[in-house]
Amino acid sequence: MSETDFRGFSPETQAFLMELTFNNERPWFNAHKDWFERALNVPFKTLADQTLALMRQKFPNENFYVHVSRIYRDARRLFGRGPYKDHLWFTLQKDSPKSVGPVFWFEIDAFSWSWGVGHWEATPRHGDVTRRRIREDPKSFLKIVHAVEKLGDYSLSGEPYKRPKGDVGPELNPWYNRRRISVSFDRDYGGALYDEALPQQLLERFTKLMPLYRFLLEVHEEVKSELLLEEQQAVFGDEE
């Protein structure tokens, strides 16, 4: 193992984030920067880079990029909070670190860590296309749901509609009647988090979530195509 390989997080990681939660101010942070680098920042960035490398190797045609969050909050949006985030995350997405399509993600805070896949910036049109695709081929989407279920306890997030959009059966209704779809797997400190094999484990878990990611990506690409066509028609009008 080289010095740049991921070696696992440690109890120090949780201890730092807990202390930061109660001491979220610049003097404390500046006095503990070495602790931040050692316990959180370096292993976190290493995990992100190695997970990206493994995903690119496994899926060379997906064109993945990584976006790593910074510990510093935007000074314009503190809203009475301290200047530092009490959690970090990274996302893997197609084509650009700043793309707005579906993402794989990993997150760590003072109490737990989690990973998953979802589309956090989905619009009402994304919801329309998602529901239409589920209606057109419910059996295929049910296979995607079952693949998620095989990974163990998970949380399905995304605000449910106050009035359901339809009934596609008890297994699919929780997915069908949401404004957006995101799946997360939440874990306590310890176990795989402290294991140097975590990048490989994330690769294996993201691989099993790839059918859901590709479904969400197809929805996103369809919405982009529709919007582009509408823009072209607005500029050039309908051609004879």
C-alpha positions as CSV (number, residue, x, y, z in Angstrom):
1,M,0.0,0.0,0.0
2,S,1.4,3.4,-1.0
3,E,1.2,6.6,1.2
4,T,-1.6,7.9,-1.1
5,D,-3.9,4.8,-0.6
6,F,-7.0,5.0,1.5
7,R,-6.3,3.5,5.0
8,G,-9.8,3.9,6.5
9,F,-11.3,6.5,8.7
10,S,-10.9,6.1,12.5
11,P,-12.5,7.0,15.8
12,E,-10.6,10.3,15.5
13,T,-12.8,11.2,12.5
14,Q,-16.0,11.1,14.6
15,A,-14.2,12.8,17.6
16,F,-13.2,15.7,15.3
17,L,-16.6,16.2,13.9
18,M,-18.2,16.0,17.3
19,E,-15.9,18.7,18.6
20,L,-16.5,20.8,15.5
21,T,-20.2,20.6,16.2
22,F,-19.8,22.3,19.5
23,N,-16.8,24.6,18.6
24,N,-17.9,25.8,15.2
25,E,-15.7,28.9,15.1
26,R,-12.5,30.0,13.3
27,P,-10.2,30.2,16.4
28,W,-10.9,26.6,17.4
29,F,-10.7,25.3,13.8
30,N,-7.4,27.1,13.1
31,A,-6.0,25.6,16.3
32,H,-7.0,22.1,15.2
33,K,-6.2,22.2,11.4
34,D,-3.7,19.4,11.7
35,W,-6.4,17.2,13.3
36,F,-8.8,18.1,10.6
37,E,-6.3,17.1,7.9
38,R,-5.3,13.9,9.5
39,A,-8.6,12.6,10.7
40,L,-11.0,13.8,8.0
41,N,-9.8,15.8,5.0
42,V,-7.0,13.6,3.8
43,P,-8.8,10.3,4.1
44,F,-12.0,11.8,2.7
45,K,-10.3,13.1,-0.4
46,T,-8.4,9.9,-0.9
47,L,-11.6,7.9,-0.6
48,A,-13.2,10.1,-3.2
49,D,-10.3,9.8,-5.7
50,Q,-9.9,6.1,-5.3
51,T,-13.6,5.4,-5.6
52,L,-13.7,7.6,-8.8
53,A,-10.7,5.6,-10.2
54,L,-12.4,2.3,-9.6
55,M,-15.7,3.5,-11.1
56,R,-13.9,4.8,-14.2
57,Q,-12.1,1.5,-14.5
58,K,-15.3,-0.5,-14.1
59,F,-17.5,1.7,-16.3
60,P,-15.2,3.4,-18.8
61,N,-18.1,4.6,-20.9
62,E,-20.0,6.4,-18.2
63,N,-17.5,9.4,-18.1
64,F,-17.7,9.8,-14.3
65,Y,-16.4,12.9,-12.5
66,V,-16.1,13.5,-8.8
67,H,-17.2,16.6,-6.8
68,V,-15.9,16.9,-3.2
69,S,-17.6,19.2,-0.8
70,R,-15.5,21.7,1.2
71,I,-15.6,22.1,4.9
72,Y,-16.1,25.9,4.6
73,R,-19.6,27.2,4.4
74,D,-20.5,30.0,2.0
75,A,-20.1,33.1,4.1
76,R,-23.1,34.7,2.4
77,R,-25.4,31.9,3.6
78,L,-24.5,31.2,7.2
79,F,-27.9,32.1,8.5
80,G,-26.6,32.1,12.1
81,R,-24.6,28.9,11.7
82,G,-20.9,28.5,12.2
83,P,-18.5,28.9,9.3
84,Y,-17.8,25.2,8.9
85,K,-19.9,22.3,7.8
86,D,-20.4,19.4,10.2
87,H,-20.5,16.9,7.4
88,L,-18.7,16.2,4.2
89,W,-19.9,14.5,1.0
90,F,-18.7,13.6,-2.5
91,T,-20.7,12.8,-5.6
92,L,-19.9,10.9,-8.8
93,Q,-21.8,12.1,-11.8
94,K,-21.6,12.1,-15.6
95,D,-19.6,14.5,-17.7
96,S,-18.8,17.2,-15.2
97,P,-18.1,17.7,-11.5
98,K,-20.9,20.3,-11.5
99,S,-23.5,18.4,-13.6
100,V,-27.1,18.5,-12.3
101,G,-28.2,15.0,-13.2
102,P,-28.3,11.9,-11.0
103,V,-25.4,11.1,-8.8
104,F,-23.8,8.4,-6.6
105,W,-22.8,9.9,-3.3
106,F,-21.0,9.2,0.0
107,E,-21.5,11.3,3.1
108,I,-20.1,11.4,6.6
109,D,-21.1,13.4,9.7
110,A,-20.6,13.3,13.5
111,F,-23.0,10.5,14.0
112,S,-23.1,8.3,11.0
113,W,-22.1,7.7,7.4
114,S,-24.1,7.0,4.3
115,W,-24.0,6.3,0.6
116,G,-26.6,6.0,-2.2
117,V,-27.8,7.3,-5.5
118,G,-30.4,9.9,-6.5
119,H,-31.4,13.0,-8.3
120,W,-31.6,15.9,-5.9
121,E,-32.3,18.6,-8.5
122,A,-35.1,16.8,-10.3
123,T,-37.8,19.1,-11.7
124,P,-41.6,18.4,-12.1
125,R,-40.8,17.4,-15.7
126,H,-38.4,14.8,-14.4
127,G,-41.3,13.5,-12.3
128,D,-43.6,13.3,-15.3
129,V,-41.1,11.4,-17.4
130,T,-40.3,9.0,-14.4
131,R,-43.9,8.1,-13.9
132,R,-44.5,7.6,-17.6
133,R,-41.6,5.3,-17.9
134,I,-42.7,3.3,-14.9
135,R,-46.2,3.0,-16.3
136,E,-44.9,1.9,-19.7
137,D,-42.7,-0.9,-18.3
138,P,-43.5,-1.6,-14.6
139,K,-41.8,-5.0,-14.7
140,S,-38.4,-3.5,-15.6
141,F,-38.6,-0.9,-12.9
142,L,-39.7,-3.6,-10.4
143,K,-36.4,-5.4,-11.1
144,I,-34.6,-2.2,-10.3
145,V,-36.5,-1.9,-7.0
146,H,-35.6,-5.5,-6.1
147,A,-31.9,-4.9,-6.9
148,V,-32.0,-2.0,-4.3
149,E,-33.8,-4.2,-1.8
150,K,-31.1,-6.9,-2.0
151,L,-28.6,-4.4,-0.5
152,G,-30.4,-4.3,2.8
153,D,-32.1,-1.6,4.8
154,Y,-32.5,1.6,2.9
155,S,-34.3,4.9,3.0
156,L,-36.3,6.1,0.0
157,S,-36.4,9.9,0.0
158,G,-37.9,12.6,-2.1
159,E,-41.0,14.5,-1.0
160,P,-44.2,12.5,-1.6
161,Y,-47.1,14.1,-3.4
162,K,-49.9,15.2,-1.1
163,R,-52.3,13.6,-3.6
164,P,-50.9,10.4,-5.2
165,K,-50.4,10.6,-9.0
166,G,-51.7,7.1,-9.5
167,D,-51.7,3.5,-8.4
168,V,-49.2,1.2,-9.9
169,G,-49.2,-1.4,-7.1
170,P,-48.0,-1.6,-3.5
171,E,-44.3,-2.2,-4.4
172,L,-44.0,0.6,-7.0
173,N,-46.3,3.3,-5.4
174,P,-43.7,4.6,-3.0
175,W,-41.4,5.3,-5.9
176,Y,-44.1,6.5,-8.3
177,N,-45.6,9.0,-6.0
178,R,-42.6,11.1,-5.2
179,R,-41.3,14.4,-6.5
180,R,-37.9,13.0,-6.9
181,I,-36.1,9.6,-6.2
182,S,-33.1,9.2,-3.9
183,V,-32.0,6.0,-2.1
184,S,-29.7,6.1,0.9
185,F,-28.0,3.4,3.1
186,D,-27.2,4.8,6.5
187,R,-24.6,3.2,8.8
188,D,-23.2,3.8,12.3
189,Y,-19.5,4.4,12.8
190,G,-17.2,1.4,12.7
191,G,-17.1,-1.6,10.5
192,A,-16.5,-0.9,6.8
193,L,-15.8,2.8,7.5
194,Y,-12.5,1.9,9.2
195,D,-11.6,-0.6,6.5
196,E,-9.0,0.2,3.8
197,A,-11.2,-1.8,1.4
198,L,-14.0,0.9,1.6
199,P,-13.3,2.2,-2.0
200,Q,-13.7,-1.4,-3.3
201,Q,-16.8,-1.9,-1.2
202,L,-18.4,1.4,-2.5
203,L,-17.6,0.2,-6.1
204,E,-19.4,-3.0,-5.5
205,R,-22.4,-1.3,-3.9
206,F,-22.6,1.4,-6.6
207,T,-22.4,-1.3,-9.2
208,K,-25.5,-2.9,-7.8
209,L,-27.2,0.5,-7.9
210,M,-26.2,1.1,-11.5
211,P,-29.6,0.0,-12.9
212,L,-31.3,2.7,-10.9
213,Y,-28.7,5.3,-11.8
214,R,-29.1,4.5,-15.5
215,F,-32.9,4.8,-15.2
216,L,-32.6,8.2,-13.6
217,L,-30.0,9.2,-16.2
218,E,-32.2,8.2,-19.1
219,V,-35.0,10.3,-17.5
220,H,-32.7,13.3,-17.2
221,E,-31.4,12.9,-20.8
222,E,-35.0,12.8,-22.1
223,V,-35.9,15.9,-20.2
224,K,-32.8,17.7,-21.6
225,S,-33.8,16.7,-25.1
226,E,-37.3,18.0,-24.6
227,L,-36.1,21.3,-23.3
228,L,-33.6,21.7,-26.1
229,L,-36.3,21.0,-28.7
230,E,-38.6,23.5,-27.1
231,E,-35.9,26.2,-27.2
232,Q,-35.2,25.5,-30.8
233,Q,-38.9,25.7,-31.7
234,A,-39.2,29.0,-29.8
235,V,-36.3,30.5,-31.8
236,F,-36.9,29.1,-35.2
237,G,-40.6,28.2,-35.1
238,D,-42.0,25.1,-36.7
239,E,-40.4,24.5,-40.1
240,E,-42.6,23.4,-43.0
